[in-house]
Amino acid sequence: MRSKLHIVILAAGIGKRMKSSLPKVLHELAGKPMLSHVLEAAGALQPYRVCVVIGHGGEQVRERFCTSDLIWIKQEPQLGTGHALLQALPELDDEGSTLILYGDVPLVQAETLSRLIQEGLEEKCAILTTELENPYGYGRIIRNKDTHAITCIVEQKDADETQLSVNEINTGIMHIPNRKLHMWLPKLKNDNAQKEYYLTDLIKMAVDENVPIVSTQPKHNWEILGVNSRTQMAELERIYQKENANRLLEDGVTLYDSSRIDVRGQLECGSDVEIDINCLFEGHVKLGNDVKIKANCILRDVTVADGTIIYPFSHIESSEIGKGCKIGPYSRIRPNTNLNDNVHIGNFVEIKQSHISGGSKVNHLSYIGDTVIGQNVNVGAGTITCNYDGAYKHQTIIEDNVFIGSDTQLVAPVKISQGTTIGAGSTITKDTPENELTLSRAKQVTLTGWKRPSKNK
């Protein structure tokens, strides 16, 4: 049985180079705060307890993650990583172990962390290391030349020329027995170039006490990259999107250009899905079999059933789209809309909080809001539902087999009964009878002899 796993996430950094009033760990990667990514990786390990050490903008961070599952710890002032972990020490049981993560290292994978924990079983200290061609800025892993055992970690500013030539670096991610943390953390000193309490000094203490120190490396070096600037944030965003695109390709999704798709949330795809360039998926999007998303579309929290085509420049949010639908180009589907099978929504059409039944069409330059539309309805170009009276929204009901002529205004609340035909250019304010032609038009007149005004020469 695995001992109690505690996780401490260090998230107190001010992030001066971000040049932002927003706490660094709240800056978003793929549509979520960096800290969200770290918490998800931590949660996958099923820890006994998760502590988050906050400092700069700490209240903002707490408000963003208001959950009773986390223990929040204030570090003030910020005197280094060792000092940060020391603040969490009262929350760490004597038994068990602690995994140390960082709120600004968002791409670390749960699989990598699980391997590190396994390496650190049986009262060992485990360090996540990796080798970089250019290790500038990172603490170096110093090993015994004969045994290859780790002897210490030296920070960049404290390293001599020989140590600076080492390419193996400390990622900062460690797994340490709690019993040792309770002994070592109070003994940390700040006699270094930064005058800070280094977490890495714990490794020197482990060596002095002959505690075994083991290491493992991530599958990908991008897992350990941290964020200190907007440039680094942009670089990690591209890495994330590239990896996500590769996963989609491996799952059989056709991407017209894998460098021009952004997923900011979760995208599930059936078989034979095609996604054109510059498409953005936010929240939870689920695409059925044979779905085609054409260029420059945005989908947020949407379910799209089999065989539907979304044409270019369409925007769909918090809606359900049935089978065999055709949407766009330039369509906007707003929240709480439900389209049944084989519905056509055309260019420059906006649908809001409406239900449209199978086989119906709204193809051109129309607005449909707070409306229930039956089967096999044809809505002509330029039709709008006048659903707002300045204070309240009202519903329009359009029953089956209705034909609505172009340039029609339906003033809600109103019901267009089954089989009704509405003449073009009408303003309908009353319920219509079934299977009849209804229209409202002013009498057309011609003024004989009228002259168009013209400027004097």
C-alpha positions, 0 to 999 in steps of 0.5 A: 500500500502506498504511503500518504502522498502530500503534494505542495504546489509553490505558486507565490511568485510575483512574476515581474517579467510578465508585466501584469497585475494578474498573478503569474499562475493565473495567466492562461495556457490553452484557455486555463490558468497555468495553476489549473494544469498543475492541479489536474496533473496533481489530482491524477495522482490521487494525493492524500492532501494538496497544499498551494503556497501563495504570495503575490495576488494570493487572494485572487488565486484563492478566489479563482480556485474556490474549492475545499479540496485545497489547503492554502498557505500564505508565504510572506515575505517570499524568501525562496523555495525552501522558505515556501515549503517551510510554510507548508510544513505544519500541513505535512503529516510525519508519515508519508511523503511530499511531491513538490510542484510549481504553479508556473510549470504547467505542462508536467505530465502525471505519468512522469510524476508517477514514475518519480514517486515510484523511484522515491519509495522506501524513504528515498529522495527522488529528483526529476532531472533532465539534460539540456543543450543550453542549461543556462539559468538552471541549477546543475546536478553534480554527481560522484564521478565514480558511483554516478550518485547525486552529491548536490545541486548547485544554483547557476549563480553559485556554480564554478566553471566546472559545474557550469559545464554540466548539462544535467539540470534540476527541474525543481520537482522533488519527492521527499519523505515527510519524516526527513522534511520535518528534520531538514527544513528548519535547518535551511540557511540563506548563505548564498548569492541570492540570500534565499533559502534554497530547496536544493539544499535538502539534497546536500542534507540527504547526502550528509545523512546517507539517504539514497537520492534517485532520479528520473527524467521526463519523456519530453523536455517541454514538461519541465519548462517554466514561465517567467515572461510573455515570450515563454508563455507564447512558446509553451502555448505553441508546444501545447497546441502542437502536442494536442494536434499530434494526438488528434492526428494519431487518433485519425482526425484530418487536420488540414494544417496541424499548426493552425488549430487551437484547443482550449479545453477538451476536444473529442472526435469520432471517426473521419472528422475533418478540421480545416485551418484556423479553427478554435475549440473552447470548453468541451466540444464533441464531434461525431463521425464524419463531421467537417469543420471548415476554416476559421470556425469557433466552437465552445461547449458544443456537441455536433452529431454525425455528418454535419458540416460547419462552413467557414467563419461560423461561431457556435456556443453552448448548443447541440447540433443534430445529424446531417446539419449544414451551418454557415458560412458566417452563422452564429449559434448562441447558447441554449440552441438545439438543432435537430437532424438535417437543419440548415442555418445559412450565411449571416444567420443568428440563432439564440436560445431556440429549438429547431426541428428536423428538416427546417431551414433558416438560410439567409440574413435572419435573427431567430431568438427565443423561438421554437420551430417545427419540422420542414419550416422555411424561413425566408431571407431577412426574417427576424423574431422581435423577442425583446420589448425593452424589459422582457424576452418573449417566445415565438412558436412556429409550427410544422410546414410553415413557409415564411416569406422574406423580410418578415417580422414576427413580433413575440409573443406570437404563434405561427400555426401549422401550414401557414404561409407568411407573405414577404414583407409582413409584420405579424403581431397576432397568431395565424390560422392553420394552412392559410396565407397571412400577410400585412402590407401597406397599400402600394402607391405611385406618385405620378409626376414626382421628381427626384431632388437634384443639386442646382448647377 
